[in-house]
Amino acid sequence: MQLPETGFLRLPQVLELIPVSKTTWWQGIKDGRYPKGVKLGQRITAWRVEDIKALIEGANHG
């Protein structure tokens, strides 16, 4: 998946890049392993592209 320089990703897009289950993703946010999302609406959460890129790069260099 080609990521834009900036913007937001919804959970299905994030999970295409980070191969974990939804439950693992949400638990990782609570544990501080994954970045917190940004509320775009009452029931809409998205993640900054920059945060997801940093997470992927950290995993590749870790």
Buried (B, 14 or more C-beta within 10 A) or exposed (E): EEBEEEEBBEBEBBBEEBEBEEEBBBEBBEEEEBBEBEEEEEEEBBBBBEBBBEBEEEEEEE
